[in-house]
Every structure is written in C-alpha cells, then in structure tokens.
Amino acid sequence: MNIKMFHTRMKALMVVIFLLQAVNIESTNKRRFNILKFGQSENDYVMFTHDMSQFESGFTVCSWVRKLRNEGIPTWFSYAVSDQPYEIQISDMGDRTRIFGDYTNLASLYTVTPGTWFHNCLSWDSVTSTRDVYIDGVRVDSKATPAGRILRQGGSIVLGNEQDLGPGAGMDNVNIFDGELYKLNMFTRKLDDTEIRELSVDMCSEVEMKYGNERGLKWEDVLQNTKYGNVVENDGYFGCMLWYTVHDIKMEYEASIKELNNTILQLTSELYSTMQNDIVKLKNIDKELSRKTQVEKQSLEEEFQESSKRKH
C-alpha cells in the first residue's frame, strides 16, 4: 500500500467516525425529549443510585407528570435511605408529600385532571428549613422542616412506586404510578418562584439546560437507568418538533396579522389625514366662492342703484 492510498483510506475512516459521532450526538439530543410510560403493576418502576451529596443542603426536584391512575396513591418519585424510607416521596395528587419522613396531604389544595400533563416541583434547603410544593409554577404549600436537618446519603431513587421497607424494597400495589414522566430534573439548590414558573411554561422548551451543573440529576441520565417490568421509553421528539412547527406557523400568522393590522391602521390614518386636508381645502374653496359671490352680488346691487339714479 502506497502512502497516498493510506492517507486516502485514513481520511475516509475519519469521515465515517465523524458521521457516527454526529449520529450519536443527534440521537442523544433527541432522546432527552423522550417520555417514560409506567405500567400498571407494582413491578413497573425505574430504580437507581445517584450521588446525593450535591443535594445535601438544598434541592429542587421537578417533573412534567401525566396522571392516568385514580386509585391508590400513585407515587412518581421516592428517595429512601436505610433509616428513613420516606426521605422524599411525591405522589401525583399530593396526598403523599413527604420529606424526612414528615407526611403532608395536599390533595385538597389542587386538582389534577386525569390524562393531562402538569408540572410538579418540590424544593427545600437547610438555610430556610422550609420545603415548598409547586403545581404548574404556582407555590401551593410551604412547610417548616427540622432545623439542622440535611438530606441523608447512600439511598436509592425509585420512579413509579415507594420504598417503604428501605432502599430498593417495599414497592406495593397501592403506590403504583401507572402514569407518564417527562423531563424529571433535580437541581442542586432551592430554585425561587420565578425560576420554577419559567420551568413550567412550556414542556418542549429546554430552559432547564441553562442551569448547567446545577442540574445534579439530569433527565437524559435518568433515561439511561435500568427499567424494571413494563416501563416504556416513548419518543417525544416528534411531538415537540410538531409543536414547534405549529407554534412557529402560529407566530408567523400572528406576526402577519399584526403587520396587516398596522398597515391598515397606517393607511386609515393616512386616509383620514388626507380626508381632513381635503375637507379643509373644500371649506376654503367654499369660503372663497362665498366671498366672490358676495362681492359680485354687492357689485350688481351697486350697478342697479347707479342705473336707477340715472333714470331719475
């Protein structure tokens, strides 16, 4: 093999590697739009461990949630440690909102329509010793937590059920989630009202990306964890791209209508101004004609009087 042929093959190989990397990057980018659909069994869940030290003194966990089950206590997020199975628990109706084992029933504070998507967040930090719950960007409840308490380490996260017997154990048929999750992210601090409101505006936006390393648990990483039982990852990319296409068309249509309205207003204004000028001109012409008519009338009267005098 000569040097020229070797270089040619190396270039071709580099192109192939580049294309494979590009396809992989595009696939990863698309995947973060995917949705997790949970089955109807207590064996249908996602379980994994994660470095929770970054959330020790504060966190915000948020997700888009689609409620599909009316029975029981559908739990979409659970974090359990060895001495506290309810370190964090969030259900899709608020009737099981727990942090550090403390239980609060928030079901009376908001209503979730089955089959619809809503945005749900739970935030806490050790500075304020307060946990807050948000529905669709609105804070619906605040509660004090024990002073000096921090998030305990070494536990496991389960999506789709609880762990009432400790890490990775105690899933039951009461807490079956049987719903859908999208863009579940856990941030390394307690986000404020404005930030959470911004996250809840648009399912297809990527506003969460701006938080960088403050997204200590990323949705795209959640999707890579082991799925047990009937948990399906569905493509949400097409839906978002369709939404953006419709949104762009709508925005272009609204912009065109706005431009048309502005043009009509401008033309109307110009026409009104022209009409006003024409009216002024017509009034001036009328005044001039009246003046001339008066002058001619006066002249005729004077001539008539003069003629009358001569006759006499």
PAZAPA-4460 file (N, C-alpha, C; in steps of 0.05 Angstrom, whole numbers, plus 32768, in hexadecimal, padded with zeros to 4 digits):
% residues 312
    n_x    n_y    n_z   ca_x   ca_y   ca_z    c_x    c_y    c_z   seq   type   mol
   8011   7FE8   8000   8000   8000   8000   8012   8019   8000     1      M     A
   800D   802B   7FEC   801E   8043   7FEB   8013   8058   7FFF     2      N     A
   8023   806C   8003   801D   8081   8017   8003   8090   800F     3      I     A
   8000   8096   7FF5   7FE8   80A4   7FEC   7FCE   8095   7FF2     4      K     A
   7FCF   807A   7FEC   7FB7   806A   7FF1   7FB1   8068   800F     5      M     A
   7FC7   8067   8020   7FC4   8066   803D   7FB6   807F   8047     6      F     A
   7FBF   8096   803E   7FB3   80B0   8046   7F96   80B1   803E     7      H     A
   7F90   80A8   8025   7F74   80A8   801B   7F62   8097   802D     8      T     A
   7F6C   8080   8035   7F5C   806E   8046   7F58   8079   8062     9      R     A
   7F6D   8086   806C   7F6C   8092   8086   7F57   80A9   8087    10      M     A
   7F58   80B9   8071   7F44   80CF   806F   7F28   80C4   806E    11      K     A
   7F24   80AE   805F   7F09   80A2   805D   7F00   8097   8078    12      A     A
   7F13   808B   8087   7F0D   8080   80A1   7F05   8097   80B5    13      L     A
   7F14   80AD   80B3   7F0E   80C4   80C4   7EF2   80CF   80BE    14      M     A
   7EEB   80D0   80A5   7ED0   80D9   809D   7EBB   80C7   80A9    15      V     A
   7EBF   80AD   80A7   7EAC   8099   80B2   7EA9   809D   80D0    16      V     A
   7EC0   80A0   80DE   7EBF   80A4   80FB   7EB0   80BE   8102    17      I     A
   7EB5   80D3   80F3   7EA8   80ED   80F8   7E89   80EA   80F4    18      F     A
   7E81   80DC   80DF   7E65   80D8   80D9   7E58   80C7   80EF    19      L     A
   7E66   80B2   80F9   7E5B   80A2   810E   7E57   80B2   8128    20      L     A
   7E6B   80C3   812E   7E69   80D4   8145   7E52   80E8   8143    21      Q     A
   7E4F   80F3   812A   7E39   8106   8126   7E1E   80F9   812A    22      A     A
   7E1B   80E0   811F   7E02   80D1   8122   7DFD   80CC   8140    23      V     A
   7E12   80C4   814F   7E10   80BE   816B   7E07   80D7   817B    24      N     A
   7E14   80EE   8174   7E0D   8107   8182   7DF0   810F   817C    25      I     A
   7DE8   810C   8162   7DCC   8112   815B   7DB9   8100   8169    26      E     A
   7DC0   80E6   816B   7DAF   80D3   8179   7DAC   80DA   8196    27      S     A
   7DC2   80E2   81A3   7DC2   80EA   81BF   7DB1   8103   81C3    28      T     A
   7DB4   8116   81B1   7DA5   812F   81B3   7D87   812A   81B0    29      N     A
   7D80   8118   819E   7D64   8111   819B   7D59   8102   81B3    30      K     A
   7D6A   80F1   81BF   7D61   80E0   81D4   7D57   80F0   81ED    31      R     A
   7D63   8107   81F1   7D5B   8116   8209   7D3F   8121   8207    32      R     A
   7D32   811E   81F0   7D16   8125   81ED   7D04   810D   81F2    33      F     A
   7D0F   80F6   81F8   7CFF   80DE   81FC   7CEF   80DE   8216    34      N     A
   7CDA   80CD   8216   7CC7   80CB   822C   7CC9   80B0   8238    35      I     A
   7CC7   80AD   8252   7CC5   8093   825F   7CA8   808D   8266    36      L     A
   7C9F   8076   825C   7C84   806C   8261   7C86   8054   8274    37      K     A
   7C79   8056   828B   7C7A   8041   829F   7C61   802F   829D    38      F     A
   7C66   8015   82A2   7C50   8001   82A0   7C3F   8001   82B9    39      G     A
   7C2D   7FEE   82BB   7C18   7FED   82CF   7C1E   7FD9   82E6    40      Q     A
   7C38   7FD1   82E7   7C40   7FBE   82FC   7C53   7FCA   8310    41      S     A
   7C55   7FBF   8328   7C68   7FC8   833B   7C85   7FC1   8333    42      E     A
   7C88   7FB1   831F   7CA2   7FA9   8315   7CAC   7FBC   82FE    43      N     A
   7C9C   7FD0   82F8   7CA3   7FE3   82E2   7CAE   7FFC   82ED    44      D     A
   7CC8   7FFF   82ED   7CD5   8016   82F9   7CF2   8019   82EE    45      Y     A
   7CFE   8030   82F4   7D1A   8035   82ED   7D28   8038   8308    46      V     A
   7D3E   802A   830C   7D4D   802C   8325   7D6B   8030   831F    47      M     A
   7D77   8043   832E   7D94   8048   832B   7D9E   8057   8343    48      F     A
   7DB9   8057   8345   7DC6   8067   835A   7DD3   807F   834C    49      T     A
   7DD8   8094   835C   7DE3   80AC   8351   7DF3   80BA   8367    50      H     A
   7E06   80CB   835F   7E15   80DB   8373   7E03   80F0   837E    51      D     A
   7DF9   80EC   8396   7DE6   80FF   83A2   7DF4   8114   83B4    52      M     A
   7E0E   8113   83B6   7E1C   8126   83C7   7E18   8143   83BD    53      S     A
   7E14   8146   83A3   7E10   8161   8397   7DF5   816D   839F    54      Q     A
   7DE3   815C   83A9   7DC9   8165   83B2   7DC6   8167   83D0    55      F     A
   7DDD   8162   83DE   7DDC   815F   83FB   7DD0   8177   840A    56      E     A
   7DD6   818F   8401   7DCC   81A7   840F   7DB6   81B6   8400    57      S     A
   7DAF   81AC   83E8   7D99   81B9   83D9   7D95   81AB   83BE    58      G     A
   7D7C   81AB   83B5   7D76   819F   839B   7D5A   81A9   8392    59      F     A
   7D56   81A4   8378   7D3B   81A7   836C   7D38   8190   8359    60      T     A
   7D23   8180   835C   7D1E   816A   8349   7D04   8171   833B    61      V     A
   7D06   8171   8320   7CEF   8179   830F   7CEB   8164   82F9    62      C     A
   7CD2   8162   82F1   7CCC   8151   82DA   7CB1   8159   82CE    63      S     A
   7CAE   8154   82B4   7C94   8154   82A8   7C88   8139   82AD    64      W     A
   7C6F   8139   82B7   7C62   8120   82BF   7C47   811E   82B1    65      V     A
   7C42   8106   82A7   7C27   8100   829C   7C19   80EB   82AD    66      R     A
   7C05   80F3   82BB   7BF6   80E1   82CD   7BE2   80D0   82BC    67      K     A
   7BE4   80B6   82C0   7BD2   80A4   82B2   7BC3   8091   82C5    68      L     A
   7BCB   8090   82DE   7BBE   807D   82F1   7BAF   808D   8307    69      R     A
   7B97   8084   830D   7B86   8091   8321   7B87   8083   833C    70      N     A
   7B8F   8069   833C   7B8E   805B   8355   7BA9   805E   8364    71      E     A
   7BA8   8058   837E   7BC0   8057   838E   7BCF   8071   8391    72      G     A
   7BE9   806F   8394   7BFA   8087   8398   7C10   8086   8383    73      I     A
   7C0A   808D   836A   7C1E   808B   8354   7C37   809C   835B    74      P     A
   7C4D   808E   835F   7C66   809C   8367   7C79   809C   8350    75      T     A
   7C82   80B5   8349   7C94   80B7   8332   7CB2   80BA   833A    76      W     A
   7CB7   80C3   8353   7CD3   80C6   835C   7CD6   80BC   8379    77      F     A
   7CEA   80AC   837D   7CF0   80A3   8398   7D0E   80A2   839C    78      S     A
   7D18   80AD   83B2   7D34   80AA   83BA   7D34   809F   83D6    79      Y     A
   7D40   8087   83D9   7D40   807A   83F3   7D5D   8075   83FC    80      A     A
   7D62   8079   8416   7D7C   8072   8422   7D76   805C   8437    81      V     A
   7D8C   8050   8442   7D89   8039   8453   7D77   803E   846C    82      S     A
   7D7A   8056   8478   7D6A   805B   8490   7D52   806D   848B    83      D     A
   7D4C   8074   8472   7D35   8084   846B   7D2B   807E   844F    84      Q     A
   7D17   806C   844D   7D0D   8065   8432   7CFE   807B   8424    85      P     A
   7CF7   8090   8433   7CE8   80A7   8427   7CF9   80C0   8429    86      Y     A
   7D12   80BE   8422   7D23   80D6   8422   7D17   80EB   840F    87      E     A
   7D0E   80E1   83F7   7CFE   80F2   83E5   7CE9   80DF   83D8    88      I     A
   7CD0   80E8   83D7   7CBC   80DA   83C8   7CA8   80EF   83BC    89      Q     A
   7CA2   80EB   83A2   7C90   80FE   8395   7C7B   80ED   8385    90      I     A
   7C62   80F1   838A   7C4D   80E4   837B   7C40   80F8   8367    91      S     A
   7C31   80ED   8354   7C27   80FF   833F   7C0D   810D   8347    92      D     A
   7C03   8109   8360   7BEC   8118   8369   7BF2   8127   8383    93      M     A
   7C0B   8126   838C   7C13   8135   83A3   7C0B   8128   83BE    94      G     A
   7BFC   8111   83BD   7BF4   8105   83D6   7C0A   80F6   83E4    95      D     A
   7C21   80F4   83D7   7C39   80EA   83E5   7C51   80FB   83DD    96      R     A
   7C54   8111   83EC   7C6B   8123   83E8   7C7B   8121   8401    97      T     A
   7C92   8114   83FF   7CA3   8110   8416   7CBF   811A   8412    98      R     A
   7CCB   8124   8427   7CE7   812A   8428   7CF1   8125   8444    99      I     A
   7D07   8116   8446   7D12   810E   8460   7CFD   80FE   8471   100      F     A
   7CEB   80F0   8463   7CD8   80E0   8471   7CBE   80EE   8478   101      G     A
   7CBF   8109   8478   7CA7   8119   847F   7C93   8117   8469   102      D     A
   7C7A   8111   8471   7C65   810D   845D   7C52   8124   845C   103      Y     A
   7C4B   812D   8443   7C37   8142   843F   7C25   813A   8429   104      T     A
   7C0B   813D   842D   7BF7   8137   8418   7BEE   8152   840C   105      N     A
   7BF6   8156   83F2   7BF0   816F   83E5   7BD9   816C   83D0   106      L     A
   7BCC   8155   83D0   7BB8   814F   83BC   7BA2   8164   83BB   107      A     A
   7B9C   8171   83D2   7B86   8184   83D2   7B8F   819F   83C7   108      S     A
   7BA9   81A3   83C2   7BB2   81BD   83B8   7BB2   81C0   839A   109      L     A
   7BB1   81AA   838C   7BB0   81AC   836F   7BA4   8193   8363   110      Y     A
   7B9A   8196   834A   7B8D   8180   833C   7B9C   817A   8322   111      T     A
   7BA2   8160   831E   7BAF   8158   8305   7B9B   8148   82F4   112      V     A
   7B97   8150   82DC   7B85   8142   82CA   7B93   812B   82BD   113      T     A
   7B89   8112   82C1   7B96   80FB   82B6   7B99   80FD   8298   114      P     A
   7BB0   80F5   828E   7BB6   80F6   8271   7BC3   810F   8268   115      G     A
   7BC6   8123   827A   7BD2   813C   8272   7BEE   813E   827F   116      T     A
   7BFF   814E   8272   7C1A   8152   827D   7C1A   816A   8290   117      W     A
   7C29   8168   82A6   7C2D   817F   82B7   7C4A   817F   82C1   118      F     A
   7C53   8196   82CB   7C6E   8199   82D4   7C6F   8199   82F2   119      H     A
   7C80   8188   82FE   7C80   8184   831B   7C9D   8187   8325   120      N     A
   7CA0   8197   833A   7CBA   819B   8346   7CB9   8199   8365   121      C     A
   7CCE   818F   8371   7CD1   8190   838E   7CED   819B   8393   122      L     A
   7CEF   81B1   83A3   7D09   81BD   83A8   7D0D   81C0   83C6   123      S     A
   7D27   81C1   83CE   7D2E   81C3   83EA   7D4B   81CC   83ED   124      W     A
   7D50   81DA   8402   7D6C   81DF   840A   7D6F   81E1   8428   125      D     A
   7D88   81DD   8431   7D8D   81DD   844E   7D8F   81F9   8459   126      S     A
   7D94   820D   8448   7D96   8229   8451   7D7B   8233   845B   127      V     A
   7D66   822E   844B   7D4B   8237   8454   7D3D   8222   8464   128      T     A
   7D47   8209   8462   7D39   81F2   846F   7D1C   81F1   8467   129      S     A
   7D17   81F4   844D   7CFC   81F5   8442   7CFB   81E5   8429   130      T     A
   7CE5   81D5   8426   7CE0   81C7   840D   7CC8   81D4   8400   131      R     A
   7CC9   81D7   83E6   7CB3   81E3   83D6   7CAA   81D0   83C1   132      D     A
   7C91   81D1   83BB   7C85   81C0   83A5   7C79   81D3   8391   133      V     A
   7C7E   81CD   8377   7C74   81DD   8361   7C64   81CC   834D   134      Y     A
   7C4E   81D7   8344   7C3E   81CA   832F   7C3C   81DE   8318   135      I     A
   7C45   81D7   8300   7C44   81E8   82E9   7C50   8204   82EE   136      D     A
   7C66   8204   82FD   7C74   821D   8302   7C6A   822E   8319   137      G     A
   7C55   8224   8327   7C49   8233   833D   7C4F   8224   8357   138      V     A
   7C59   8233   836B   7C5F   8227   8385   7C44   8223   8393   139      R     A
   7C3E   8209   8399   7C25   8203   83A6   7C28   81FD   83C3   140      V     A
   7C41   81F8   83CD   7C44   81F2   83E9   7C61   81F6   83F1   141      D     A
   7C65   81FF   840A   7C7F   8201   8417   7C7D   81F5   8433   142      S     A
   7C93   81E9   843B   7C92   81DD   8456   7CAE   81DC   8461   143      K     A
   7CB1   81E2   847B   7CCA   81E2   8488   7CD4   81C5   848C   144      A     A
   7CEF   81C2   848A   7CFC   81A8   848F   7D0E   81AC   84A7   145      T     A
   7D16   8196   84B4   7D27   8198   84CC   7D41   81A8   84C7   146      P     A
   7D47   81BB   84D8   7D5F   81CA   84D5   7D77   81B8   84D7   147      A     A
   7D8B   81BD   84C7   7DA4   81AD   84C7   7DA2   8193   84B8   148      G     A
   7D8B   818C   84AE   7D87   8173   849F   7D93   8176   8483   149      R     A
   7DA1   8162   847A   7DAC   8161   845F   7DA2   8148   8451   150      I     A
   7DA5   8147   8437   7D9C   812F   8428   7DB0   8119   842D   151      L     A
   7DA6   8102   8435   7DB8   80EC   843C   7DC2   80DE   8422   152      R     A
   7DD9   80D2   8424   7DE6   80C7   840D   7DE4   80A8   840C   153      Q     A
   7DEC   809E   83F4   7DEE   8081   83F1   7DD5   8072   83EB   154      G     A
   7DC0   8081   83E3   7DA7   8074   83DD   7DA3   806D   83BF   155      G     A
   7D8B   8065   83B9   7D84   805F   839D   7D6C   806F   8394   156      S     A
   7D6B   8074   837B   7D54   8082   836F   7D43   806E   835F   157      I     A
   7D29   8070   8363   7D16   8060   8354   7D02   8072   8348   158      V     A
   7CFE   806F   832E   7CE9   807E   8320   7CD2   806A   831A   159      L     A
   7CBA   8070   8323   7CA3   805F   831D   7C98   8050   8334   160      G     A
   7CA4   8053   834C   7C99   8046   8364   7CA8   8050   837C   161      N     A
   7CA0   8047   8394   7CAE   804F   83AC   7CC2   8039   83B5   162      E     A
   7CD0   803D   83CB   7CE3   8029   83D6   7CDF   8028   83F4   163      Q     A
   7CC8   801F   83FD   7CC2   8021   8419   7CD1   800D   842B   164      D     A
   7CE1   7FFB   841F   7CF2   7FE9   842E   7D0F   7FF0   842C   165      L     A
   7D15   8008   8422   7D31   8011   841F   7D39   8010   8402   166      G     A
   7D53   8018   83FD   7D5D   801A   83E2   7D58   8001   83D1   167      P     A
   7D49   8006   83BB   7D44   7FF0   83A8   7D31   7FDB   83B0   168      G     A
   7D21   7FE0   83C6   7D0F   7FCC   83D0   7CF4   7FD8   83D8   169      A     A
   7CDF   7FC8   83D7   7CC5   7FD1   83E2   7CB3   7FDE   83CE   170      G     A
   7CB8   7FDA   83B4   7CA5   7FE4   83A0   7C8B   7FD4   83A3   171      M     A
   7C74   7FE1   83A0   7C5B   7FD4   83A4   7C46   7FDD   8390   172      D     A
   7C2F   7FD0   8390   7C1B   7FD7   837C   7C0B   7FF0   8382   173      N     A
   7C0E   7FFB   839B   7C00   8014   83A2   7C0E   802C   8395   174      V     A
   7C29   802A   8393   7C39   8041   8389   7C41   803E   836C   175      N     A
   7C34   802C   835D   7C3A   8029   8340   7C35   8044   8333   176      I     A
   7C48   804E   8323   7C45   8068   8316   7C33   8066   82FD   177      F     A
   7C3A   8054   82EB   7C29   804F   82D3   7C23   8069   82C4   178      D     A
   7C37   807A   82C2   7C34   8093   82B4   7C4C   8098   82A1   179      G     A
   7C51   80B1   829B   7C68   80B8   8289   7C78   80CE   8296   180      E     A
   7C92   80CD   8292   7CA5   80E2   829B   7CB4   80ED   8284   181      L     A
   7CBB   8107   8286   7CCA   8114   8271   7CDB   812A   827D   182      Y     A
   7CF4   812A   8276   7D07   813F   827F   7D08   8141   829E   183      K     A
   7D0D   812A   82AB   7D12   812B   82C7   7D2F   8133   82CC   184      L     A
   7D32   814A   82D9   7D4C   8154   82E0   7D4E   815B   82FE   185      N     A
   7D65   8157   8309   7D69   815F   8326   7D80   8173   8327   186      M     A
   7D7A   818A   8331   7D8D   81A0   8332   7D9B   81A1   834D   187      F     A
   7DB3   81AC   834E   7DC4   81AB   8366   7DBE   81C1   8379   188      T     A
   7DA9   81D0   8375   7DA1   81E5   8388   7D83   81E9   8387   189      R     A
   7D79   81F9   8399   7D5D   81FF   839A   7D57   8216   8386   190      K     A
   7D4B   820F   8370   7D44   8223   835C   7D2F   8236   8366   191      L     A
   7D2F   824F   835D   7D1B   8262   8366   7D02   8261   8355   192      D     A
   7CEE   8270   835D   7CD3   826F   8350   7CD5   8275   8332   193      D     A
   7CE5   8289   832B   7CE7   8291   830F   7CF4   827B   82FF   194      T     A
   7D09   826F   8309   7D17   8259   82FA   7D04   8241   82F6   195      E     A
   7CF5   823A   830A   7CE3   8223   8308   7CCC   822A   82F5   196      I     A
   7CC2   8242   82F6   7CAD   824B   82E4   7CB7   8249   82C7   197      R     A
   7CD0   8250   82C2   7CDB   824F   82A7   7CDE   8232   829D   198      E     A
   7CE4   821F   82AF   7CE6   8203   82A8   7CCB   81F8   82A0   199      L     A
   7CB6   8203   82AB   7C9B   81F7   82A8   7C8C   8202   828F   200      S     A
   7C98   8215   8281   7C89   8222   826B   7C85   8210   8253   201      V     A
   7C9A   8202   824B   7C9A   81F4   8231   7CA8   81D9   8234   202      D     A
   7C99   81C3   822F   7CA5   81A9   8231   7CBC   81A5   821D   203      M     A
   7CBA   81B1   8206   7CCE   81AC   81F1   7CE6   81BF   81F2   204      C     A
   7CE5   81D3   8203   7CFC   81E5   8205   7D13   81D6   8212   205      S     A
   7D2B   81E1   8210   7D42   81D5   821C   7D4E   81E9   8230   206      E     A
   7D3C   81F7   823F   7D45   820B   8252   7D56   81FF   8268   207      V     A
   7D52   81E5   826E   7D61   81D8   8283   7D7F   81D6   827C   208      E     A
   7D86   81D7   8262   7DA1   81D4   825A   7DB3   81EA   8263   209      M     A
   7DA7   8202   8268   7DB7   8219   8270   7DC3   8216   828D   210      K     A
   7DB9   8202   829C   7DC3   81FF   82B7   7DDD   81EF   82B9   211      Y     A
   7DE6   81E4   82A2   7E00   81D6   82A2   7E03   81C2   82B7   212      G     A
   7E19   81C4   82C7   7E1F   81B1   82DC   7E0C   81B3   82F4   213      N     A
   7DFB   81C8   82F5   7DE7   81C9   830A   7DD1   81B4   8306   214      E     A
   7DD0   81A9   82EE   7DBF   8192   82E9   7DCE   8179   82F2   215      R     A
   7DCD   8174   830C   7DDD   815D   8317   7DD3   8142   830E   216      G     A
   7DB9   8140   8308   7DAD   8128   82FD   7D9F   8130   82E3   217      L     A
   7DA9   8127   82CD   7D9E   812F   82B3   7D8B   811A   82A7   218      K     A
   7D77   8124   8299   7D63   8112   828D   7D70   80FF   8279   219      W     A
   7D83   8109   8269   7D90   80F8   8256   7DA0   80E2   8263   220      E     A
   7DA9   80E6   827C   7DB7   80D1   828B   7DA3   80BE   8298   221      D     A
   7D8C   80C9   82A1   7D77   80B9   82AC   7D6E   80A3   8298   222      V     A
   7D6C   80AC   827F   7D62   809A   826A   7D75   8082   8265   223      L     A
   7D8E   8084   826D   7DA1   806F   8268   7DA1   805A   827F   224      Q     A
   7D92   805F   8294   7D92   804C   82AA   7D80   8034   82A4   225      N     A
   7D85   801E   82B4   7D76   8005   82B0   7D58   8008   82B5   226      T     A
   7D49   7FFE   82A2   7D2C   7FFF   82A4   7D22   7FE3   82AA   227      K     A
   7D12   7FE1   82BF   7D08   7FC7   82C8   7CEB   7FC3   82C0   228      Y     A
   7CE4   7FAB   82B8   7CC9   7FA5   82B0   7CC1   7FB4   8297   229      G     A
   7CA8   7FBE   8297   7C9D   7FCB   827F   7CA0   7FE9   8281   230      N     A
   7CB9   7FF2   827C   7CBE   800F   827B   7CC9   8014   825F   231      V     A
   7CBB   8024   8250   7CC2   8029   8233   7CCB   8045   822F   232      V     A
   7CE0   8048   821F   7CEA   8062   8218   7CDF   806A   81FC   233      E     A
   7CCD   807D   81FC   7CC0   8085   81E3   7CCD   809F   81D7   234      N     A
   7CCD   80A0   81BD   7CD9   80B6   81AF   7CC7   80CF   81B2   235      D     A
   7CD3   80E4   81BE   7CC4   80FD   81C1   7CCF   8113   81AF   236      G     A
   7CE5   810C   81A0   7CF2   811F   818F   7CE0   8129   8179   237      Y     A
   7CD2   8116   816B   7CC1   811D   8155   7CAB   8130   815E   238      F     A
   7C9F   8129   8175   7C89   813A   8180   7C93   8156   8185   239      G     A
   7CAB   8159   8191   7CB5   8174   8196   7CBC   8183   817D   240      C     A
   7CC7   8174   8169   7CCE   8182   8150   7CB4   818A   8142   241      M     A
   7C9F   8179   8143   7C85   8181   8138   7C7A   8199   8146   242      L     A
   7C7D   8199   8161   7C73   81AF   8171   7C81   81C9   8169   243      W     A
   7C9C   81C7   8166   7CAC   81DF   815E   7CA4   81E8   8142   244      Y     A
   7C9F   81D5   8130   7C97   81DC   8114   7C7C   81EB   8115   245      T     A
   7C69   81E0   8123   7C4F   81ED   8126   7C52   8208   8134   246      V     A
   7C62   8208   8149   7C67   8221   8158   7C73   8236   8145   247      H     A
   7C87   822E   8135   7C94   8241   8123   7C80   824C   810E   248      D     A
   7C70   8239   8103   7C5B   8242   80F0   7C48   8256   80FD   249      I     A
   7C40   824F   8116   7C2E   8261   8124   7C3B   827C   8129   250      K     A
   7C55   827C   8131   7C63   8295   8136   7C65   82A5   811C   251      M     A
   7C6B   8297   8106   7C6D   82A5   80EC   7C52   82B0   80E4   252      E     A
   7C3D   82A0   80E8   7C22   82AA   80E2   7C1B   82C2   80F3   253      Y     A
   7C20   82C0   810D   7C1A   82D7   811F   7C2A   82EF   8117   254      E     A
   7C44   82EB   810F   7C55   8301   8107   7C4A   830E   80ED   255      A     A
   7C41   82FC   80DB   7C35   8306   80C2   7C1C   8316   80C7   256      S     A
   7C0B   830C   80D8   7BF2   831A   80E0   7BF8   8334   80EC   257      I     A
   7C0C   8334   80FE   7C14   834D   810C   7C1F   8361   80F7   258      K     A
   7C2F   8357   80E5   7C3A   8369   80D0   7C23   8374   80BE   259      E     A
   7C10   8362   80B8   7BF9   836A   80A7   7BE9   837F   80B6   260      L     A
   7BE4   837A   80D0   7BD5   838E   80E0   7BE3   83A9   80E2   261      N     A
   7BFE   83A7   80E5   7C0D   83C0   80E6   7C0C   83CF   80CB   262      N     A
   7C0D   83BF   80B5   7C0B   83CC   809A   7BEF   83D9   8097   263      T     A
   7BDA   83CA   809F   7BBF   83D5   809D   7BBC   83EE   80AE   264      I     A
   7BC7   83ED   80C6   7BC6   8405   80D8   7BD5   841C   80CB   265      L     A
   7BEC   8416   80BF   7BFC   842B   80B3   7BED   8437   809B   266      Q     A
   7BE2   8425   808A   7BD3   842F   8073   7BBA   843E   807B   267      L     A
   7BAD   8434   8090   7B95   8442   809A   7B9D   845E   80A4   268      T     A
   7BB3   845F   80B2   7BBC   8478   80BD   7BC3   848C   80A6   269      S     A
   7BD1   8481   8092   7BD9   8491   807B   7BC0   849B   806C   270      E     A
   7BAC   8488   8069   7B94   848F   805B   7B84   84A4   806A   271      L     A
   7B83   84A1   8085   7B75   84B4   8095   7B83   84CF   8094   272      Y     A
   7B9E   84CF   8094   7BAD   84E8   8092   7BA7   84F6   8077   273      S     A
   7BA7   84E5   8062   7BA2   84F0   8047   7B86   84FB   8045   274      T     A
   7B73   84EC   8050   7B57   84F6   8050   7B54   8510   8060   275      M     A
   7B62   8512   8077   7B61   852A   8086   7B6C   8542   8077   276      Q     A
   7B82   853D   8069   7B8E   8552   8058   7B7B   855A   8042   277      N     A
   7B6F   8545   8035   7B5C   854B   801F   7B44   855B   802A   278      D     A
   7B3A   8554   8041   7B24   8563   804D   7B2B   8580   8052   279      I     A
   7B44   8584   805D   7B4E   859F   8061   7B4F   85AE   8047   280      V     A
   7B59   85A1   8032   7B5B   85AD   8018   7B3F   85B4   800D   281      K     A
   7B2D   85A2   8010   7B11   85A6   8006   7B04   85BD   8015   282      L     A
   7B09   85BF   802F   7AFE   85D5   803F   7B0A   85EF   8036   283      K     A
   7B24   85EF   8030   7B31   8608   8027   7B26   8610   800C   284      N     A
   7B22   85FC   7FFA   7B16   8602   7FE0   7AFA   860D   7FE3   285      I     A
   7AEB   8600   7FF6   7AD0   8609   7FFB   7AD0   8626   8005   286      D     A
   7AE2   862C   8017   7AE5   8647   8021   7AEB   865B   800B   287      K     A
   7AFE   8652   7FFA   7B06   8664   7FE4   7AEF   8669   7FD1   288      E     A
   7AE0   8653   7FCB   7AC9   8656   7FB9   7AB4   8668   7FC5   289      L     A
   7AB0   8665   7FE0   7A9C   8676   7FEE   7AA5   8693   7FED   290      S     A
   7ABF   8697   7FF1   7ACA   86B2   7FF0   7AC6   86BF   7FD5   291      R     A
   7ACD   86AF   7FC0   7ACA   86BA   7FA4   7AAD   86BF   7F9E   292      K     A
   7A9B   86AC   7FA6   7A7E   86B0   7FA2   7A74   86C9   7FAF   293      T     A
   7A7D   86CE   7FC7   7A75   86E6   7FD6   7A7F   86FF   7FC8   294      Q     A
   7A98   86FD   7FBE   7AA4   8715   7FB1   7A94   871A   7F97   295      V     A
   7A8E   8705   7F88   7A7F   8709   7F6F   7A63   8713   7F75   296      E     A
   7A57   8709   7F8A   7A3C   8711   7F91   7A3C   872F   7F98   297      K     A
   7A50   8737   7FA8   7A52   8753   7FB0   7A57   8765   7F98   298      Q     A
   7A67   875A   7F86   7A6D   876A   7F6D   7A54   876E   7F5C   299      S     A
   7A45   8759   7F5A   7A2C   875A   7F4B   7A18   876E   7F58   300      L     A
   7A17   876D   7F72   7A05   877F   7F80   7A0D   879C   7F7C   301      E     A
   7A27   87A0   7F7D   7A31   87BC   7F78   7A2B   87C5   7F5C   302      E     A
   7A2E   87B3   7F49   7A28   87BA   7F2D   7A0A   87C0   7F29   303      E     A
   79FA   87B0   7F37   79DD   87B4   7F35   79D5   87CF   7F41   304      F     A
   79E1   87D5   7F58   79DB   87EF   7F65   79E4   8806   7F53   305      Q     A
   79FC   8802   7F47   7A06   8818   7F36   79F5   881C   7F1D   306      E     A
   79EB   8806   7F13   79DA   8807   7EFB   79BF   8814   7F02   307      S     A
   79B5   880F   7F1A   799C   881A   7F23   799E   8838   7F26   308      S     A
   79B5   8842   7F2F   79B9   885E   7F33   79BA   886C   7F18   309      K     A
   79C6   8860   7F04   79C7   886D   7EEA   79AC   886F   7EDD   310      R     A
   799B   885C   7EE3   7980   885C   7ED7   7970   8873   7EE3   311      K     A
   7975   8879   7EFC   7966   888E   7F09   7973   88A9   7F04   312      H     A
***
